[in-house]
């Protein structure tokens, strides 16, 4: 078993080019030095560790520059969005330690404004209603060697387009009958500029607007204009949106060049400079899948028990596993913000978790694979004071001064692997004729064992040294080994879930067709453990260190008299794929 150690990792924080860009904008007087960012998730699933990087970046920029950050839900796809996801995302953001500016915002808040912007473009001759199918549009868009073929509908009159768009909004047409497109450049080398879509028909119930709308804006249309309406100064996106930037700016130009149909009452202030889109590399981790679609497949095919399964990289799963929010923030800061995609070693995240928990988690004793030890020369129970900890070198911690009572009784439990009938060289734990220290208690020596018909040891007999109370023998002899234990009389039973990495392959998506083949069949083992009695009082979500074993957190499945603990992480990274 690992000792109470954590790996030594560099804490140097790499430069943040996004922060440098924002600082330069402020120095230049852009937007009068104001910084307004936003985190705009689509509520179609649970957030994962990759989203944490974006959350920390957007909210962190606002904090650094005394600005504000909005939480805005990009809810323009009613078929896939649910209130459950809206609520979980808000909980995740708060759990990470951030609070958005003002009320929660939604793209659906701006449906009327976005519609009116579109009407303005139609009136200016910059948008038209196209009656072709999606397949026909795709087939006639051209490629890098061929210009796009204009739709016959591109020449509709403004009056015709206004009429058709109004009838689309009124619900006259079935899904897919028409789309609204902008008049871009069909010869542009940028395929996204070839008459981009703005609206499609969807007769679907929306989680906020109900059935009030049956036309919904396309992401590229809704996103930039929502930023504009909210007077966002910096639109921070991941690298896959680099190719969207020209269209983002083009649409903003179109909107900014024309007044709103309502007279401009909802337009941004005249002093407002349009948002600047800045892209950064998204987070990718070894041994991890960060795709909502793939994660949903894991849930649906029951490889995991749900979105908050502690093996999942969702923030709900990590929280349930016991990962501290502070560790995730520290991890995101430590890996920095890059301009090129790269895969980050998951051990860096695990190190951040150990580092945080080592400084905060109370210590306790638990035996996961118990075998009973009878102290033959023991008479009356002895009580010891043991610190809850943590007691860190050079740190004057008040927590380290808090103690709990441990009783040594005639019968105790130790880990089966802490005893060896025929000890190997350098085995400094319990063996016949060999002494070992019981953590916080005393010195014991094994004398004999009992076995069942299969040869498995069922009982160990030992003697204790009454002159070693506290763990230090009075004669000063050196005891090389220390093991943990619990009193058989006082121990409480608990279900302990030993979670491990969900994937055995360093890059699970290396084989996209057979990615599920790398799912680790041993990612969860459940044992009945013996715990010291103080652990019965721990609340759901509390994290403790089982000494010499690892960090564990109380699961929500716990019930009075039936605690359930999840292994958050082992004390030291010794992971290797199970064969």
C-alpha positions as CSV (number, residue, x, y, z in Angstrom):
1,X,0.0,0.0,0.0
2,X,1.1,3.6,-0.7
3,X,2.2,5.8,2.1
4,X,0.8,9.3,2.8
5,X,2.7,11.0,-0.1
6,X,1.9,13.0,-3.1
7,X,4.0,13.4,-6.3
8,X,6.2,16.4,-6.7
9,X,4.9,18.2,-9.8
10,X,5.8,21.6,-11.2
11,X,3.5,24.4,-10.1
12,X,4.7,26.9,-12.7
13,X,1.8,28.5,-14.4
14,X,2.2,28.9,-18.2
15,X,1.4,32.3,-19.8
16,X,-2.2,32.9,-20.8
17,X,-2.4,34.5,-24.2
18,X,-6.1,35.2,-23.9
19,X,-5.5,37.2,-20.8
20,X,-2.7,39.1,-22.6
21,X,-5.1,39.9,-25.5
22,X,-7.7,41.2,-23.2
23,X,-5.1,43.3,-21.3
24,X,-4.0,44.8,-24.6
25,X,-7.6,45.7,-25.5
26,X,-8.0,47.5,-22.1
27,X,-4.7,49.3,-22.6
28,X,-5.9,50.5,-26.0
29,X,-9.1,51.8,-24.4
30,X,-11.4,49.4,-26.2
31,X,-14.9,49.5,-24.7
32,X,-13.6,52.1,-22.2
33,X,-11.6,49.3,-20.5
34,X,-14.7,47.2,-19.8
35,X,-14.5,43.4,-19.9
36,X,-17.7,41.4,-20.3
37,X,-17.4,37.6,-21.1
38,X,-19.9,34.8,-21.2
39,X,-20.1,31.1,-20.8
40,X,-22.7,29.8,-23.4
41,X,-23.4,26.1,-23.0
42,X,-26.1,24.3,-24.9
43,X,-28.4,22.6,-22.3
44,X,-28.4,19.2,-24.1
45,X,-26.3,17.2,-21.6
46,X,-24.1,17.4,-18.5
47,X,-20.9,19.5,-18.4
48,X,-17.6,17.7,-18.3
49,X,-14.0,18.5,-17.3
50,X,-13.4,20.1,-20.7
51,X,-16.2,22.7,-20.0
52,X,-14.5,23.4,-16.7
53,X,-11.5,24.9,-18.6
54,X,-13.9,27.3,-20.5
55,X,-15.7,28.2,-17.3
56,X,-12.5,28.9,-15.4
57,X,-11.2,31.0,-18.3
58,X,-14.3,33.1,-18.9
59,X,-15.1,33.7,-15.3
60,X,-11.4,34.1,-14.4
61,X,-11.0,36.8,-17.1
62,X,-13.9,38.7,-15.6
63,X,-12.4,38.4,-12.1
64,X,-8.9,39.4,-13.2
65,X,-10.1,42.6,-15.0
66,X,-12.9,43.5,-12.5
67,X,-15.4,42.7,-15.3
68,X,-18.5,40.5,-15.5
69,X,-19.3,37.1,-16.9
70,X,-22.8,36.1,-18.2
71,X,-24.2,32.6,-18.1
72,X,-26.2,32.2,-21.3
73,X,-27.8,29.0,-22.5
74,X,-27.6,28.5,-26.2
75,X,-31.1,26.9,-26.3
76,X,-31.9,26.9,-30.0
77,X,-32.3,23.2,-30.5
78,X,-35.6,22.3,-28.7
79,X,-35.5,18.6,-29.5
80,X,-32.4,17.9,-27.5
81,X,-32.6,20.4,-24.6
82,X,-34.1,19.8,-21.2
83,X,-34.7,21.7,-17.9
84,X,-32.6,19.0,-16.2
85,X,-29.5,20.1,-18.1
86,X,-30.2,23.7,-17.4
87,X,-30.3,23.1,-13.7
88,X,-27.3,20.8,-13.6
89,X,-25.2,23.3,-15.5
90,X,-26.1,26.1,-13.0
91,X,-25.2,23.8,-10.2
92,X,-21.8,22.9,-11.8
93,X,-20.9,26.6,-12.3
94,X,-21.7,27.4,-8.7
95,X,-19.8,24.3,-7.5
96,X,-16.7,25.4,-9.3
97,X,-16.9,28.6,-7.3
98,X,-18.3,31.1,-9.8
99,X,-21.3,33.4,-10.0
100,X,-22.6,34.9,-13.2
101,X,-23.6,38.5,-13.6
102,X,-27.3,39.2,-13.0
103,X,-29.9,36.7,-14.1
104,X,-29.3,33.6,-16.1
105,X,-29.7,34.4,-19.8
106,X,-30.9,32.4,-22.7
107,X,-30.7,32.7,-26.5
108,X,-34.4,32.2,-26.4
109,X,-34.6,35.6,-24.5
110,X,-33.6,37.1,-27.8
111,X,-35.8,35.1,-30.2
112,X,-37.8,38.2,-31.1
113,X,-34.8,40.4,-31.5
114,X,-33.0,37.8,-33.6
115,X,-36.1,37.5,-35.8
116,X,-36.2,41.3,-36.2
117,X,-32.6,41.4,-37.1
118,X,-33.3,38.8,-39.8
119,X,-36.3,40.9,-41.1
120,X,-33.9,43.9,-41.3
121,X,-31.5,41.8,-43.5
122,X,-34.4,40.6,-45.7
123,X,-35.4,44.3,-46.2
124,X,-31.9,45.2,-47.1
125,X,-31.8,42.4,-49.7
126,X,-29.2,40.4,-47.7
127,X,-31.3,37.4,-46.9
128,X,-33.8,35.2,-48.7
129,X,-36.1,32.2,-48.2
130,X,-34.9,29.0,-49.9
131,X,-37.3,26.1,-50.6
132,X,-34.7,23.5,-51.4
133,X,-33.9,20.5,-49.2
134,X,-30.8,20.3,-47.0
135,X,-29.4,17.8,-49.4
136,X,-29.9,20.0,-52.4
137,X,-28.3,23.0,-50.7
138,X,-25.3,20.9,-49.7
139,X,-24.9,19.5,-53.2
140,X,-25.0,23.0,-54.8
141,X,-22.7,24.8,-52.4
142,X,-19.6,23.7,-54.4
143,X,-16.2,22.9,-53.0
144,X,-12.7,24.3,-52.8
145,X,-12.4,23.9,-56.6
146,X,-16.0,24.8,-57.6
147,X,-18.1,27.9,-56.9
148,X,-21.6,27.4,-55.5
149,X,-24.6,27.3,-57.7
150,X,-27.2,30.0,-56.8
151,X,-30.6,28.9,-55.8
152,X,-33.5,29.9,-58.0
153,X,-35.0,31.3,-54.9
154,X,-32.1,33.7,-54.4
155,X,-33.8,36.1,-56.8
156,X,-37.0,36.3,-54.9
157,X,-38.2,39.9,-54.3
158,X,-38.0,41.4,-50.8
159,X,-41.8,41.3,-50.6
160,X,-41.9,37.6,-51.4
161,X,-39.2,36.8,-48.8
162,X,-40.9,38.9,-46.1
163,X,-44.2,37.1,-46.8
164,X,-42.7,33.6,-46.8
165,X,-40.6,34.3,-43.6
166,X,-43.7,35.6,-41.9
167,X,-45.6,32.4,-42.9
168,X,-42.7,30.3,-41.7
169,X,-43.0,32.0,-38.3
170,X,-46.8,31.6,-38.3
171,X,-46.4,27.8,-38.7
172,X,-47.9,27.4,-42.1
173,X,-45.1,25.0,-43.4
174,X,-43.8,21.6,-42.3
175,X,-40.3,21.0,-41.0
176,X,-37.8,21.3,-43.8
177,X,-40.0,23.1,-46.3
178,X,-38.0,26.3,-46.2
179,X,-34.9,27.8,-44.6
180,X,-33.8,31.4,-44.4
181,X,-30.3,32.1,-45.8
182,X,-28.1,35.1,-46.0
183,X,-26.7,36.3,-49.3
184,X,-23.0,35.6,-48.9
185,X,-20.4,35.0,-51.5
186,X,-21.0,31.8,-53.4
187,X,-17.4,32.0,-54.8
188,X,-15.8,32.5,-51.4
189,X,-12.9,30.1,-50.4
190,X,-14.6,30.1,-47.0
191,X,-17.4,27.5,-47.5
192,X,-19.3,28.9,-44.5
193,X,-19.7,32.2,-46.3
194,X,-21.6,30.6,-49.2
195,X,-25.1,31.8,-48.4
196,X,-25.1,30.6,-44.7
197,X,-28.3,29.4,-43.1
198,X,-30.0,31.6,-40.5
199,X,-33.3,29.9,-39.7
200,X,-34.9,26.5,-40.1
201,X,-38.4,25.2,-39.3
202,X,-38.9,23.0,-36.3
203,X,-42.3,22.2,-34.9
204,X,-41.0,21.2,-31.5
205,X,-41.9,22.1,-28.0
206,X,-39.3,24.4,-26.4
207,X,-38.4,24.0,-22.7
208,X,-38.9,27.8,-22.1
209,X,-41.0,29.3,-25.0
210,X,-43.3,26.3,-25.4
211,X,-44.9,26.3,-28.8
212,X,-44.6,30.1,-29.4
213,X,-42.0,29.6,-32.0
214,X,-41.6,27.1,-34.8
215,X,-38.6,28.7,-36.5
216,X,-35.3,28.5,-34.7
217,X,-32.1,30.3,-35.4
218,X,-28.9,28.5,-36.6
219,X,-26.0,28.7,-34.2
220,X,-23.9,31.0,-36.4
221,X,-26.7,33.4,-36.6
222,X,-27.9,33.3,-32.9
223,X,-24.5,33.2,-31.2
224,X,-22.8,36.4,-32.5
225,X,-26.0,38.4,-32.3
226,X,-26.6,37.3,-28.7
227,X,-23.1,38.4,-27.8
228,X,-23.9,41.7,-29.5
229,X,-27.2,42.2,-27.6
230,X,-25.4,41.4,-24.3
231,X,-22.6,43.8,-25.2
232,X,-20.0,41.0,-24.7
233,X,-16.5,42.4,-25.2
234,X,-14.6,39.1,-25.7
235,X,-16.2,35.9,-27.1
236,X,-13.9,33.2,-25.9
237,X,-14.3,30.0,-28.0
238,X,-12.5,26.7,-28.6
239,X,-10.4,26.2,-31.7
240,X,-13.1,24.4,-33.7
241,X,-14.7,27.8,-34.0
242,X,-11.8,29.5,-35.8
243,X,-13.4,28.8,-39.1
244,X,-16.6,30.4,-37.9
245,X,-14.9,33.7,-37.0
246,X,-15.3,35.4,-40.5
247,X,-19.0,34.6,-40.5
248,X,-19.3,35.7,-36.9
249,X,-17.9,39.1,-37.8
250,X,-19.8,39.3,-41.1
251,X,-23.2,38.8,-39.4
252,X,-22.2,41.4,-36.8
253,X,-21.4,43.9,-39.6
254,X,-24.8,43.3,-41.1
255,X,-26.6,43.8,-37.8
256,X,-24.5,46.8,-36.8
257,X,-25.0,48.6,-40.1
258,X,-28.8,48.7,-39.8
259,X,-31.2,49.9,-37.1
260,X,-33.5,47.5,-35.4
261,X,-37.1,47.4,-36.6
262,X,-38.3,48.6,-33.2
263,X,-36.3,51.8,-33.6
264,X,-33.1,50.7,-31.9
265,X,-34.3,50.6,-28.4
266,X,-32.7,47.2,-27.8
267,X,-29.5,47.9,-29.6
268,X,-26.2,48.1,-27.8
269,X,-24.8,51.5,-26.7
270,X,-23.2,53.6,-29.3
271,X,-19.9,53.4,-27.4
272,X,-19.9,49.6,-27.6
273,X,-17.2,48.0,-29.7
274,X,-18.3,44.7,-31.1
275,X,-17.2,41.5,-29.5
276,X,-13.8,40.1,-30.3
277,X,-13.7,36.3,-30.9
278,X,-10.6,34.6,-29.4
279,X,-10.1,30.9,-29.8
280,X,-8.1,28.6,-27.5
281,X,-7.4,24.9,-27.5
282,X,-10.0,22.7,-25.9
283,X,-9.1,20.3,-23.2
284,X,-8.3,16.7,-24.1
285,X,-7.2,14.1,-21.5
286,X,-5.5,10.7,-21.7
287,X,-7.7,7.7,-20.8
288,X,-10.7,9.9,-21.1
289,X,-13.5,10.6,-23.6
290,X,-14.9,14.2,-23.7
291,X,-17.7,14.0,-26.2
292,X,-21.3,14.5,-25.1
293,X,-22.5,12.1,-27.8
294,X,-20.0,9.4,-26.6
295,X,-20.7,10.0,-23.0
296,X,-24.4,9.6,-23.7
297,X,-23.7,6.3,-25.4
298,X,-21.9,5.1,-22.2
299,X,-25.0,6.0,-20.2
300,X,-27.5,4.5,-22.7
301,X,-25.5,1.2,-23.0
302,X,-25.1,1.0,-19.2
303,X,-21.4,1.0,-19.1
304,X,-21.9,3.5,-16.3
305,X,-24.8,4.1,-13.9
306,X,-25.7,7.5,-15.2
307,X,-24.3,11.0,-16.0
308,X,-23.1,11.4,-12.4
309,X,-21.4,8.0,-12.2
310,X,-18.1,8.7,-10.5
311,X,-16.2,7.2,-13.4
312,X,-17.6,9.8,-15.8
313,X,-15.6,12.9,-16.6
314,X,-18.8,15.0,-16.1
315,X,-18.5,17.6,-13.4
316,X,-21.4,15.9,-11.7
317,X,-19.5,12.6,-11.8
318,X,-16.3,14.2,-10.5
319,X,-18.1,16.0,-7.7
320,X,-19.8,12.7,-6.7
321,X,-16.4,10.9,-6.8
322,X,-15.0,13.5,-4.4
323,X,-12.9,15.7,-6.6
324,X,-12.6,19.1,-5.0
325,X,-13.6,22.1,-7.0
326,X,-10.4,23.8,-5.9
327,X,-8.4,21.0,-7.5
328,X,-10.2,21.4,-10.8
329,X,-9.6,25.1,-10.8
330,X,-5.9,24.6,-10.0
331,X,-5.6,22.0,-12.7
332,X,-7.1,24.3,-15.3
333,X,-4.8,27.1,-14.3
334,X,-1.7,24.8,-14.3
335,X,-2.3,23.5,-17.8
336,X,-2.7,27.0,-19.1
337,X,-4.4,28.2,-22.3
338,X,-2.8,27.1,-25.6
339,X,-3.3,27.9,-29.3
340,X,-2.9,24.3,-30.5
341,X,-4.8,21.2,-29.5
342,X,-2.8,18.7,-27.3
343,X,-3.6,15.8,-25.1
344,X,-3.0,16.5,-21.4
345,X,-1.9,13.6,-19.2
346,X,-4.8,12.8,-16.8
347,X,-2.2,12.2,-14.0
348,X,-1.9,16.0,-13.9
349,X,-5.5,16.3,-12.9
350,X,-5.1,13.4,-10.4
351,X,-2.1,15.2,-8.9
352,X,-4.1,18.3,-8.4
353,X,-6.7,16.3,-6.6
354,X,-4.2,14.6,-4.3
355,X,-2.6,17.9,-3.6
356,X,-5.9,19.5,-2.6
357,X,-7.1,16.6,-0.5
358,X,-3.8,16.1,1.2
359,X,-4.1,19.6,2.7
360,X,-7.8,19.3,3.7
361,X,-9.0,15.7,4.1
362,X,-9.4,14.4,7.7
363,X,-7.5,11.2,8.5
364,X,-9.2,8.0,9.5
365,X,-8.7,4.2,9.7
366,X,-10.4,1.8,7.4
367,X,-9.7,-1.8,6.4
368,X,-10.9,-2.8,2.9
369,X,-9.9,-6.5,2.9
370,X,-10.2,-7.5,6.6
371,X,-8.7,-10.4,8.4
372,X,-9.1,-10.7,12.2
373,X,-6.3,-10.5,14.6
374,X,-6.7,-11.8,18.2
375,X,-4.3,-10.3,20.8
376,X,-3.9,-13.2,23.1
377,X,-2.3,-11.4,26.0
378,X,-4.7,-8.4,25.9
379,X,-7.2,-7.8,28.7
380,X,-8.9,-4.4,28.9
381,X,-9.6,-2.0,26.1
382,X,-7.1,0.9,25.8
383,X,-8.2,4.3,24.4
384,X,-5.9,6.5,22.3
385,X,-6.1,10.0,21.0
386,X,-5.5,10.1,17.2
387,X,-5.4,13.3,15.2
388,X,-7.9,13.9,12.4
389,X,-5.2,15.8,10.6
390,X,-4.0,16.8,8.2
391,X,-0.6,17.4,9.8
392,X,1.6,18.8,7.1
393,X,5.3,19.7,7.5
394,X,5.8,23.4,8.1
395,X,2.1,24.1,8.3
396,X,0.5,25.2,11.6
397,X,-2.9,23.7,11.0
398,X,-5.7,23.9,13.6
399,X,-7.2,20.9,12.0
400,X,-4.1,18.9,13.0
401,X,-4.9,19.6,16.6
402,X,-8.4,18.1,16.5
403,X,-8.4,14.5,17.7
404,X,-10.8,11.6,17.9
405,X,-10.8,8.6,20.3
406,X,-9.6,5.1,19.1
407,X,-10.1,2.0,21.2
408,X,-7.8,-0.9,21.0
409,X,-9.7,-4.1,21.8
410,X,-8.7,-7.8,22.1
411,X,-9.8,-8.4,18.5
412,X,-8.9,-6.1,15.6
413,X,-9.0,-6.1,11.8
414,X,-6.0,-5.5,9.6
415,X,-5.6,-5.6,5.8
416,X,-5.0,-9.2,4.6
417,X,-2.1,-8.0,2.5
418,X,-0.4,-6.6,5.7
419,X,0.3,-10.2,6.8
420,X,2.5,-12.7,5.2
421,X,3.0,-16.2,6.7
422,X,6.3,-16.6,4.9
423,X,7.6,-13.0,4.6
424,X,9.5,-11.9,1.6
425,X,12.7,-9.9,1.9
426,X,12.0,-6.3,3.0
427,X,8.4,-7.2,4.1
428,X,8.2,-5.0,7.2
429,X,4.6,-5.7,8.1
430,X,3.1,-8.4,10.2
431,X,4.5,-12.0,10.1
432,X,5.0,-14.8,12.5
433,X,7.7,-13.7,15.0
434,X,7.8,-10.3,13.4
435,X,6.7,-7.0,15.1
436,X,4.8,-4.2,13.5
437,X,3.4,-0.9,14.8
438,X,-0.4,-0.4,14.8
439,X,-1.0,3.2,13.7
440,X,-1.4,5.5,16.8
441,X,-1.7,2.4,19.1
442,X,1.1,0.0,20.0
443,X,3.4,-2.8,18.9
444,X,2.2,-6.3,18.1
445,X,3.9,-9.6,17.2
446,X,2.2,-12.4,15.3
447,X,2.5,-15.9,16.8
448,X,0.3,-18.3,14.8
449,X,-2.6,-18.5,12.3
450,X,-5.8,-20.5,11.6
451,X,-6.8,-21.5,8.1
452,X,-9.9,-22.9,6.4
453,X,-10.0,-26.0,4.3
454,X,-8.7,-24.1,1.2
455,X,-5.7,-22.9,3.0
456,X,-7.0,-19.3,3.4
457,X,-6.0,-17.6,6.6
458,X,-9.1,-16.9,8.7
459,X,-7.5,-15.8,12.0
460,X,-4.2,-14.4,13.1
461,X,-3.0,-14.6,16.7
462,X,-0.6,-12.1,18.1
463,X,0.6,-10.5,21.3
464,X,0.8,-6.9,22.1
465,X,3.5,-4.9,24.0
466,X,1.8,-2.9,26.8
467,X,4.9,-0.8,27.1
468,X,4.5,0.5,23.6
469,X,1.2,2.5,24.1
470,X,1.2,5.3,21.5
471,X,3.4,3.3,19.2
472,X,6.8,3.9,20.7
473,X,8.4,1.1,22.7
474,X,9.9,2.2,26.0
475,X,13.1,0.2,25.3
476,X,13.7,2.3,22.2
477,X,13.9,-0.7,19.8
478,X,13.3,0.2,16.2
479,X,10.1,-1.0,14.5
480,X,10.3,-0.7,10.7
481,X,6.7,-1.2,9.7
482,X,3.4,0.6,10.6
483,X,0.0,-0.7,9.5
484,X,-3.6,0.5,10.0
485,X,-6.3,-1.3,11.9
486,X,-9.8,-1.0,13.4
487,X,-11.3,-2.5,16.5
488,X,-13.5,-5.5,15.7
489,X,-15.8,-4.5,18.5
490,X,-16.2,-0.9,17.4
491,X,-15.9,-1.3,13.6
492,X,-18.8,-0.3,11.4
493,X,-19.5,-2.0,8.1
494,X,-19.6,0.1,5.0
495,X,-19.9,-0.5,1.2
496,X,-16.8,0.9,-0.4
497,X,-16.8,1.4,-4.2
498,X,-13.3,1.2,-5.6
499,X,-13.4,3.3,-8.8
500,X,-10.7,3.2,-11.3
501,X,-10.1,4.7,-14.8
502,X,-12.9,4.0,-17.1
503,X,-10.7,3.3,-20.1
504,X,-7.6,1.2,-20.5
505,X,-6.4,2.8,-23.7
506,X,-4.4,6.1,-23.4
507,X,-6.4,7.4,-26.4
508,X,-9.8,5.6,-26.3
509,X,-10.8,7.3,-29.5
510,X,-7.8,6.1,-31.4
511,X,-10.0,3.4,-32.9
512,X,-13.3,5.3,-33.4
513,X,-15.1,2.2,-34.6
514,X,-14.2,0.1,-31.6
515,X,-13.7,2.7,-28.9
516,X,-15.9,0.9,-26.5
517,X,-13.5,-2.1,-26.6
518,X,-11.1,-0.1,-24.4
519,X,-13.7,0.2,-21.5
520,X,-12.0,-1.1,-18.4
521,X,-14.0,-4.1,-17.1
522,X,-12.4,-3.6,-13.6
523,X,-13.3,0.1,-13.3
524,X,-15.5,-0.6,-10.4
525,X,-15.1,-3.1,-7.6
526,X,-17.3,-3.2,-4.5
527,X,-16.1,-4.4,-1.1
528,X,-17.5,-4.5,2.4
529,X,-15.0,-2.7,4.6
530,X,-14.5,-2.2,8.3
531,X,-14.3,1.4,9.3
532,X,-13.5,3.2,12.5
533,X,-16.7,4.5,14.2
534,X,-16.1,8.2,13.7
535,X,-16.7,7.7,10.0
536,X,-20.4,7.0,10.6
537,X,-21.0,10.7,11.2
538,X,-19.6,11.9,7.9
539,X,-22.1,13.7,5.7
540,X,-22.7,13.0,2.0
541,X,-20.0,14.7,-0.1
542,X,-17.4,14.8,2.7
543,X,-14.0,13.5,1.8
544,X,-11.6,11.7,4.1
545,X,-8.3,10.0,3.8
546,X,-8.2,6.3,4.7
547,X,-4.7,6.2,6.0
548,X,-2.3,4.3,3.8
549,X,-5.0,3.6,1.2
550,X,-6.4,6.8,-0.4
551,X,-9.0,9.4,-0.4
552,X,-12.7,8.5,-0.1
553,X,-16.0,10.5,-0.2
554,X,-19.4,9.7,1.2
555,X,-21.8,8.8,-1.6
556,X,-25.4,9.9,-1.9
557,X,-26.5,6.3,-1.8
558,X,-25.6,6.2,1.9
559,X,-28.3,5.6,4.5
560,X,-28.4,5.6,8.3
561,X,-26.4,2.7,9.5
562,X,-25.3,1.9,5.9
563,X,-22.6,4.3,4.8
564,X,-21.3,4.1,1.2
565,X,-17.9,5.5,0.3
566,X,-16.4,6.1,-3.1
567,X,-12.7,6.0,-3.7
568,X,-11.8,9.4,-5.0
569,X,-8.2,8.6,-5.7
570,X,-5.3,6.5,-4.3
571,X,-2.6,8.2,-2.3
572,X,-0.1,7.7,-5.2
573,X,-0.4,7.1,-8.9
574,X,0.5,3.5,-9.5
575,X,-2.2,2.8,-12.1
576,X,-1.7,0.3,-14.9
577,X,-4.3,-1.3,-17.2
578,X,-5.8,-4.5,-15.7
579,X,-5.3,-7.5,-17.8
